[in-house]
Every structure is written in structure tokens, then in C-alpha cells.
Amino acid sequence: MKRKIIKINSELCNGCGLCAAACHEGAIEMVDGKAVLTRENYCDGLGDCLPACPTGAISFEEREAPAYDHAAVMAAKAAKEKAAAPLPCGCPGSMSQTICRQEAPAASTSVPSQLRQWPVQIKLAPVNAPYFDGCHLLIAADCTAYAYGNFHQDFIRGKVTLIGCPKLDDGDYSEKLTAILAQNDIKSVTVTRMTVPCCGGILRAVQTALAACGKEIPLHVAVIAPDGSLV
């Protein structure tokens, strides 16, 4: 049947997940960091998701689509409540957010975090998150923050941070990093890696992404030994 249904522009979607949370019927899910209408028969065409979208990625269209199945929606809600399912945006830890920090008082003895955004995992970060615009990007092998004692002050401060482990994570980071570099105004890229050979994978992924993104972006590399020293 021909009816009114939502349309999601993936190029405008920044992966915030707010539309998925606003969709009470569960028609929208987050797939690879983007909102996707995965169940057309769950979409009632009323558009509760529209005002939730901060980038205007959602609109209405009239086209052939399955009829709205209220019974299926109610059954899915009941099953989800029974199973204590996660939030509709996926893992709560993947929700994109900018972190605003105040300067610590002069007399404070605590060391403030310099992290400016969330999430930090390369695979979870939305490609078009607003915090990428005009940023200096740090891409860190995750062990480096544990080995280097002053990592926040010397590397994270003033940068947007992404982390990963090329040995333990499945797949290659280069495609995701290429998209981030190509679609955002990245001012520079800093890579921190350990001296161990497997850690070279994260640098190779960045170099591949820089070559493929079509931009000239400065690259800085810091190599850290297990004892915390810079090599």
C-alpha cells in the first residue's frame, strides 16, 4: 500500500541515536553508527522521531510500504520489556556526546581528565559527529594510555581521541578512518602506538586512510615503550 512513512538521510545523520530513542514503536535502529528504518511495518508515520533529530536527517515521504502493524509493535514491546532489552540506540556507551569541562581550582590536587568527547572506540564513533569539525585528532593504540603516565596532558589535551587495538579488534580501521578524515575538517592527526610489532597496524590504518581521504593532513607519530618512555 502507498502511505506516509519516514525517510532517513544517512549523509546528514550524525549517529546520536536520539531518533531511535524517540521512536516508541522500535522502527529505527542504529546500524554501523547510523540511524536506519529497519522495520517499515513498525513505523506509524506520525514522526515522533522528527523533532528529536538535531541535524534534520529525517523527513516524510509517501511511497509503497507495508501497513503499520500495531499488534506486532505491541508484541515486540512486551518481549523487549520481558527480556530487559538495551536502549533502542544500541549500547548506551555508544551514545555520541561532547564533554565540557571546567578548569580545576588552583588549590586542587586532583588531575583533571582531558577527554573532550564520547565514545572513544574507533568502531563506535559516529563518522559525522559534530566534535570532529575543526579538531586535532588523536588516534591511540589503547595500551599507550596505560604505559605513558602523563598521557592526558601530553596527548589527549586539546584533541578529539579515538582508540583501538589492531591485534584484538576484528577488521581493519582504515575504511572507518578514511570516512572520518574525508567527511570532516580534521586539522591534524597524531598517532600513539607501542613499540610491539602488532601495534604497527594502527599506524598503517591511519596512513592508508590519509592516502585515501583526498586531503593533505599533517601526521605526527609517537612511539611508547612498555616502561612508559618515548622512543
PADRENSE-458347 format. One record per residue (C-alpha): x, y, z; residue in one letter. Coordinates in Angstrom, 3 decimals, decimal comma, m for minus. Example, Ala and Ser with C-alpha at 12.3 -4.5 7.8 and 13.67 -1.06 7.14 Angstrom:
2
{pt {12,300; m4,500; 7,800}; a}
{pt {13,670; m1,060; 7,140}; s}
//
This chain:
231
{pt {0,000; 0,000; 0,000}; m}
{pt {1,057; 3,611; m0,520}; k}
{pt {1,333; 5,593; 2,692}; r}
{pt {3,300; 8,247; 4,571}; k}
{pt {6,490; 6,939; 6,163}; i}
{pt {9,733; 8,436; 7,444}; i}
{pt {12,896; 8,777; 5,352}; k}
{pt {16,391; 8,998; 6,900}; i}
{pt {19,206; 10,815; 5,091}; n}
{pt {22,299; 8,828; 6,098}; s}
{pt {24,631; 11,630; 4,974}; e}
{pt {23,044; 14,063; 7,449}; l}
{pt {22,783; 11,511; 10,279}; c}
{pt {25,448; 12,096; 12,944}; n}
{pt {24,759; 8,858; 14,809}; g}
{pt {23,484; 10,478; 18,019}; c}
{pt {20,745; 7,851; 18,449}; g}
{pt {18,101; 10,338; 19,624}; l}
{pt {15,642; 9,340; 16,903}; c}
{pt {15,895; 5,667; 17,870}; a}
{pt {15,181; 6,585; 21,465}; a}
{pt {12,208; 8,742; 20,409}; a}
{pt {10,687; 6,014; 18,224}; c}
{pt {8,301; 4,326; 20,652}; h}
{pt {7,468; 1,642; 18,093}; e}
{pt {11,072; 0,441; 17,673}; g}
{pt {11,121; 1,022; 13,915}; a}
{pt {14,538; 2,739; 13,973}; i}
{pt {17,820; 1,111; 14,957}; e}
{pt {21,451; 2,223; 14,918}; m}
{pt {23,443; 0,282; 12,316}; v}
{pt {27,195; 0,963; 11,928}; d}
{pt {26,779; 4,316; 13,670}; g}
{pt {23,809; 5,468; 11,547}; k}
{pt {20,042; 5,556; 12,127}; a}
{pt {18,207; 3,086; 9,884}; v}
{pt {14,493; 2,397; 9,433}; l}
{pt {14,772; m1,354; 9,894}; t}
{pt {11,078; m2,218; 10,301}; r}
{pt {8,788; m0,328; 7,944}; e}
{pt {5,712; m2,070; 9,363}; n}
{pt {6,576; m0,642; 12,814}; y}
{pt {6,596; 2,975; 11,561}; c}
{pt {3,196; 4,613; 12,227}; d}
{pt {4,040; 7,652; 10,088}; g}
{pt {3,380; 10,120; 12,939}; l}
{pt {7,004; 11,247; 13,150}; g}
{pt {7,837; 11,409; 16,865}; d}
{pt {11,439; 10,974; 15,715}; c}
{pt {11,499; 14,164; 13,592}; l}
{pt {11,860; 16,774; 16,369}; p}
{pt {14,452; 14,591; 18,126}; a}
{pt {16,884; 14,755; 15,178}; c}
{pt {19,438; 17,598; 15,649}; p}
{pt {20,633; 17,564; 12,015}; t}
{pt {17,359; 17,424; 10,087}; g}
{pt {18,185; 13,992; 8,684}; a}
{pt {14,594; 12,720; 8,992}; i}
{pt {11,697; 13,696; 6,755}; s}
{pt {8,412; 12,242; 5,493}; f}
{pt {7,821; 10,620; 2,133}; e}
{pt {4,833; 8,911; 0,579}; e}
{pt {5,635; 5,581; m1,040}; r}
{pt {4,805; 1,915; m1,189}; e}
{pt {5,358; 0,383; 2,252}; a}
{pt {3,884; m2,358; 4,449}; p}
{pt {0,904; m1,304; 6,544}; a}
{pt {1,546; m0,254; 10,121}; y}
{pt {1,271; m3,389; 12,268}; d}
{pt {0,137; m2,261; 15,714}; h}
{pt {m0,144; m5,813; 17,026}; a}
{pt {3,433; m6,619; 16,051}; a}
{pt {4,657; m3,419; 17,714}; v}
{pt {2,868; m4,274; 20,971}; m}
{pt {4,211; m7,820; 20,918}; a}
{pt {7,757; m6,561; 20,335}; a}
{pt {7,439; m4,072; 23,207}; k}
{pt {6,238; m6,788; 25,562}; a}
{pt {9,074; m9,097; 24,559}; a}
{pt {11,612; m6,318; 24,998}; k}
{pt {10,371; m5,442; 28,476}; e}
{pt {10,421; m9,095; 29,487}; k}
{pt {13,990; m9,526; 28,280}; a}
{pt {15,142; m6,195; 29,747}; a}
{pt {16,480; m5,248; 26,339}; a}
{pt {19,089; m2,483; 25,914}; p}
{pt {18,237; 1,034; 24,800}; l}
{pt {16,963; 1,381; 21,194}; p}
{pt {20,103; 3,268; 20,208}; c}
{pt {22,191; 0,157; 20,946}; g}
{pt {24,806; 0,067; 23,675}; c}
{pt {24,330; 3,099; 25,997}; p}
{pt {28,098; 3,575; 25,888}; g}
{pt {27,981; 4,321; 22,152}; s}
{pt {25,843; 7,462; 22,517}; m}
{pt {27,742; 10,370; 20,972}; s}
{pt {28,382; 13,306; 23,294}; q}
{pt {30,699; 16,253; 23,763}; t}
{pt {32,228; 16,636; 27,223}; i}
{pt {32,525; 20,179; 28,590}; c}
{pt {34,988; 20,604; 31,440}; r}
{pt {35,708; 23,420; 33,861}; q}
{pt {39,221; 24,263; 34,903}; e}
{pt {40,159; 22,656; 38,225}; a}
{pt {40,635; 25,101; 41,145}; p}
{pt {44,224; 26,231; 41,600}; a}
{pt {44,469; 24,542; 45,004}; a}
{pt {43,098; 21,236; 43,753}; s}
{pt {45,415; 18,226; 43,987}; t}
{pt {43,372; 16,060; 41,613}; s}
{pt {44,426; 15,617; 37,994}; v}
{pt {41,530; 16,515; 35,680}; p}
{pt {40,664; 14,384; 32,678}; s}
{pt {41,318; 15,973; 29,299}; q}
{pt {38,861; 13,793; 27,366}; l}
{pt {36,602; 16,008; 25,225}; r}
{pt {34,101; 13,573; 23,710}; q}
{pt {32,440; 10,162; 23,834}; w}
{pt {32,612; 7,443; 22,542}; p}
{pt {36,336; 6,888; 22,106}; v}
{pt {36,408; 3,467; 20,447}; q}
{pt {37,108; 3,821; 16,716}; i}
{pt {34,364; 1,346; 15,823}; k}
{pt {31,751; 3,130; 17,938}; l}
{pt {32,488; 6,728; 16,947}; a}
{pt {29,933; 8,234; 14,515}; p}
{pt {31,600; 9,318; 11,271}; v}
{pt {29,937; 12,749; 11,260}; n}
{pt {29,927; 13,576; 14,975}; a}
{pt {29,972; 17,372; 15,421}; p}
{pt {33,074; 17,285; 17,607}; y}
{pt {35,193; 16,244; 14,600}; f}
{pt {34,678; 19,626; 12,893}; d}
{pt {37,923; 21,605; 13,052}; g}
{pt {39,540; 19,228; 15,537}; c}
{pt {43,043; 17,900; 16,034}; h}
{pt {42,595; 14,132; 16,100}; l}
{pt {44,441; 11,674; 18,353}; l}
{pt {44,326; 8,020; 17,287}; i}
{pt {45,782; 5,923; 20,075}; a}
{pt {46,582; 2,264; 20,482}; a}
{pt {44,712; 1,650; 23,712}; d}
{pt {47,714; 0,381; 25,693}; c}
{pt {49,544; 3,691; 25,257}; t}
{pt {47,367; 5,491; 27,808}; a}
{pt {48,306; 2,904; 30,439}; y}
{pt {52,024; 2,865; 29,658}; a}
{pt {52,563; 6,642; 29,433}; y}
{pt {51,903; 8,308; 32,785}; g}
{pt {51,115; 11,831; 31,571}; n}
{pt {49,007; 10,722; 28,616}; f}
{pt {46,078; 13,090; 29,226}; h}
{pt {48,212; 16,203; 29,475}; q}
{pt {50,714; 15,383; 26,744}; d}
{pt {48,459; 13,732; 24,165}; f}
{pt {44,702; 13,978; 24,844}; i}
{pt {44,611; 17,651; 25,837}; r}
{pt {43,138; 19,782; 23,058}; g}
{pt {42,345; 16,804; 20,822}; k}
{pt {39,458; 14,520; 19,948}; v}
{pt {40,526; 10,997; 20,920}; t}
{pt {39,893; 7,653; 19,230}; l}
{pt {41,358; 4,371; 20,487}; i}
{pt {41,681; 0,831; 19,226}; g}
{pt {43,744; m2,336; 19,320}; c}
{pt {44,637; m3,716; 15,880}; p}
{pt {45,547; m7,100; 17,373}; k}
{pt {42,345; m7,755; 19,319}; l}
{pt {39,671; m5,891; 17,311}; d}
{pt {38,141; m7,619; 14,306}; d}
{pt {38,533; m5,996; 10,898}; g}
{pt {40,501; m3,058; 9,594}; d}
{pt {40,150; 0,521; 10,844}; y}
{pt {41,232; 2,150; 7,589}; s}
{pt {37,766; 2,341; 5,969}; e}
{pt {36,173; 3,978; 9,019}; k}
{pt {39,100; 6,364; 9,470}; l}
{pt {39,041; 7,289; 5,782}; t}
{pt {35,389; 8,287; 6,106}; a}
{pt {36,095; 10,367; 9,224}; i}
{pt {39,001; 12,180; 7,573}; l}
{pt {37,197; 12,707; 4,268}; a}
{pt {33,912; 13,948; 5,692}; q}
{pt {35,193; 16,259; 8,440}; n}
{pt {37,556; 19,217; 8,747}; d}
{pt {40,406; 17,477; 10,587}; i}
{pt {43,342; 19,823; 11,218}; k}
{pt {45,956; 17,218; 12,159}; s}
{pt {46,314; 13,572; 13,167}; v}
{pt {48,508; 12,283; 15,990}; t}
{pt {49,075; 8,538; 16,386}; v}
{pt {50,364; 6,961; 19,590}; t}
{pt {51,486; 3,335; 19,400}; r}
{pt {53,528; 0,919; 21,455}; m}
{pt {56,879; m0,498; 20,357}; t}
{pt {55,449; m4,009; 19,980}; v}
{pt {55,137; m5,076; 16,299}; p}
{pt {51,382; m5,767; 16,376}; c}
{pt {50,794; m2,134; 17,292}; c}
{pt {52,032; m1,084; 13,863}; g}
{pt {48,605; m1,996; 12,496}; g}
{pt {47,027; 1,148; 13,870}; i}
{pt {49,640; 3,345; 12,191}; l}
{pt {49,216; 1,508; 8,877}; r}
{pt {45,447; 2,013; 9,065}; a}
{pt {45,926; 5,747; 9,618}; v}
{pt {48,451; 6,033; 6,787}; q}
{pt {46,058; 4,173; 4,463}; t}
{pt {43,208; 6,466; 5,478}; a}
{pt {45,300; 9,593; 4,948}; l}
{pt {46,279; 8,415; 1,474}; a}
{pt {42,667; 7,612; 0,565}; a}
{pt {40,837; 10,606; 2,040}; c}
{pt {41,940; 13,044; m0,665}; g}
{pt {43,296; 15,633; 1,776}; k}
{pt {46,703; 16,808; 2,958}; e}
{pt {46,520; 16,387; 6,747}; i}
{pt {49,649; 16,605; 8,939}; p}
{pt {50,565; 13,365; 10,712}; l}
{pt {52,534; 13,081; 13,958}; h}
{pt {53,584; 9,736; 15,427}; v}
{pt {54,659; 8,976; 18,993}; a}
{pt {56,066; 5,530; 19,871}; v}
{pt {55,921; 4,485; 23,524}; i}
{pt {57,874; 1,677; 25,194}; a}
{pt {56,295; m0,621; 27,814}; p}
{pt {58,253; 1,222; 30,524}; d}
{pt {56,466; 4,453; 29,563}; g}
{pt {59,344; 6,153; 27,780}; s}
{pt {59,059; 7,818; 24,390}; l}
{pt {61,204; 6,090; 21,779}; v}
//
